[in-house]
Amino acid sequence: MTNAFIQDGLSRLLEQFHRSPVLRSWLKSYLTQVDALRVASLQLINERAIYDAVGQQLNVIGDIVGKARGSFDDPTYRAWILATIRSNSSSGHASDLIAIVRHIITDPLVTLFIEDEYPAALTFHCEGIVEVEEGNALGQALQIARAAGVRLLFSYSPETNVFRYADASFLGLGEDGAASGGYDDGGYAQTHDGRDLFGDNT
């Protein structure tokens, strides 16, 4: 309840009623109730807006757009809801796809770009470190957002030390803490039946 709202209402009385204590008291009582209703209505609107909603109110918005909370905190869940809304309403344009990912990956050092492939395909590149679960969820959101008939691949690195083949001077398949261990060296260089992949006991 705000005194300014009530005073504004009283000031709108006709001049001849300004000195009427009975009418002013009645109008003040009425305006007090109206102001309480106004404040409650604004609170209802504001707390259910996506940028202000928290807790259960945010869960309701997530249910409407089709994104479950899972283990997300409120700020992270809000970002995923915004990404889902953009995905659901996407026309498949490059700006839509980039906006979806940017809702989640906000680091300006992470470069995003799209590579078109003939005749109807594209690869969305995310040049930065992305957690596996986050990357998979973004890939699904992009699949929903892509244009009909267009094949889309989402390319990203899930960790800094990715697997790659190298000679023994690198740590490719080496033991933890080893100084070397390429694909032809180390205990991890074995086939599924336990034999050395490149050793003498093949």
N, C-alpha and C positions, 0 to 999 in steps of 0.2 A: 504494500500500500504506500502510495506516494502523496505527500502533502501538496506537491505542485499540481498534480492532476485535480485534486479537490478544489484548490484555489482557482485553478483555471475555469472549472465548472461554475463556481460561485461568481466569478467575474463576468460571466455571460448573462447574468440576470439583467432584466430591463432596469433602467435607472430608478424608476419609481419603487422597485422592490428591494433596492440595496439596503434600506434601513428597516426591513421587515425581519425581525429576529425569528419569528415562527417559520416563515418560508425558508429562510436561510438554514435553520436547523434541520428542517425536513429535507431540503436539497442536499445538505452535507451528509445526512444519514444515508440517503439514496446513492450519492456519489461514492461513499465509502464502500458500499457493497459492489457497485459497478467496478471500482478500481481493483478490489480484491479478485473479481472475476477476470479482469483484464490481465493482471499479473499472473494468475494461474494459467490463462490461455497462452501467454507468451512463454511461460516456463515449459508448457507442454510442447509447444512448437520447437523451441530452442533445444531442449534436451533430446528431442527425437531427430534433430538434424544430424546428418552423418558426421559433421565436423565437431559437434558438441556432445553427441551421444556417448555414453559410457556403459560398461557392464551389460545388463540385460537389454537395455535399449539398443545397444550396438548388435547384440545377438539377434534381435528381431529384424533389424535391417539386413543382417547377413543372411538370415533365413529367406527373406524376400528376394534377394538377388541370387541366392543359390551358393553361398559360400559359408561353410561351417567354420566355427571359431577354432576348433582343435585346441592347441596349447598356446595360441597367440595371446599376447597382452593387448590392451586396448589400442595403442598406437599402431602396432604391427597389423592387427586385425582390421583397423580402419583403412590402412594402405591396401590391404588385399581386397577389401570390399570395393574400394575405388577402382582398383585394377579389374575386378570382376565386372563392375558396371560398364567400364570402357570396353571390356571384351564382349559383353553381351550386346552392346549397341554398336559394335564396330562394323564398318563397311569394308574392312580389309585393306584400307590405305596404309601406307608406310607410317604416316603420322599416328594413326591409331595403334599400330603394333609397338612403336617406340614408346608411346605414352603409357601403354600397359606395363611394359618392363620398367619404365622410369618410376612408376608408383612404388615399386619394390626395391629396385636397385638405384639408389639416389646418389651414390658416390660419383662425382663428376669425373674422377679419374678412370672410371670404367667406360670404355668406348663401345657404343652400339652402332651397328650399321647393317644394312640389308643388301644382299647380293642377289640380283635377279638371275634366273636361269631359264633358258629357252626350253619349251615354249610356255609353260605355265607352272613355274616353281620358283621358290626363293629360299635362301638360307639367311636366317637372322643370326648375326654374330654378336656375341657378348664377350668382349676382350677384357676379362677380369675374373676374379675368383668368385664363384657362386656355390653355395652349399647345394648338395645333391637334391635334397627334398625341395628346396626353393627352386632349383633349376627345373625339376620335373613338373612342379606346379605351374611355373611360368610357361613351360612348353605346352601344357594342356590349355592354358588360357589363350595362348597364341593360336592353337589349333581351332579353338572356337571362334577367334577373331578373324581368321584368314578369310579371304574371298572364296566363294564356292568354286570348286574345280582347280584350286591352286594348291600344289604340294608345298608344305612348309617344314623346314628343318630348323631346330634351335640349337646353335652351337655355343658351348661355354666350357670353361675349365672348372671342374669341381674342387680342385686343390692345387697347391703350388708345385708339389712334387709328383707329377703325373708319370705313369708308366711309359717307358719307351725303350726300344732296343738300342744297345750301345756295346762297345767292346769292353774288355775287362778293366780298363782304366776308369770306368764310370761305375756308379752304384746300382745300375739297373736292377739285377736280381740278387745282389749281394746280401750277406747277413747284416743284421742291424749292427751298426758301429764299425763295420768293416771298412778298410781303406780303399778297397776295390771290389768289383763284382759285377761285371757286365753279364750279358745273357749267356755267356759261355763259362761262367764262373760262379761259385757259391752254392749253398744248399738249396736255394730256391730254383735253381736251374734243373728241374726234374720234370719228368712226365707225370701223368696222373697215376701211374702204377709204381712210382717211387724211383725209377731208374734215372740216372743222369741224362739230361737232354742232349748234352754234347760231350759227355765223358766217355771213358773206355768201356763201360759195362753196358753198352747198348745191345 
